[in-house]
């Protein structure tokens, strides 16, 4: 069935360093890959997304890369700040298809040490 | 612009009872999806409603049901509660439910004792 694997499960970095989270998806028909940030007591918040016709997308300190052949996509956060500490989820979906649901990865707890 | 509103925020129920959770989507959004979040299973898709019709359903037992009203507000119901139903239930809305642009609410934390 559809599956998204996410690594690592926990990541600790020093403030100012970069953080990379990687995901692999199983359904080759997936064409939409969002990333969500979830802080304690809140719902997931969309931080960046990418469609399968694009290889990379950047938004200030955040970037996402997609390798459709390998079915990998990654989140890159540069110049990390303490407020980046949260749980990050990747997801995959078939945009525009009949099955409009997100398949989520298992999450990465990012801790940015001041 | 108001976000997705879920009520109540916290709920404690006893095994065997039933519960109804409510979700008010962003104004103008017609698609509402529900997800269950647990430490063991992560975020799992329950179902999606669009224009009062259930379009998709996840792999959950029939005890989990939902509906959507003409104003796009949605409710989900869980009958005959089990301890394993304890979870954070999240609602997400989007304009057309094409799979992107979902905005999540803060969730309802359900504890079954």
Interface residues (C-beta under 8 A of the other chain):
Chain A: X32 X34 X36 X41 X42 X43 X44 X45 X46 X49 X89 X91 X93 X94 X95 X96 X97 X98 X99 X100 X101 X102 X103 X104 X105 X106 X107
Chain B: X4 X31 X33 X35 X42 X43 X44 X45 X48 X55 X56 X58 X90 X92 X97 X98 X99 X100 X101 X102 X103 X104 X105 X106 X107
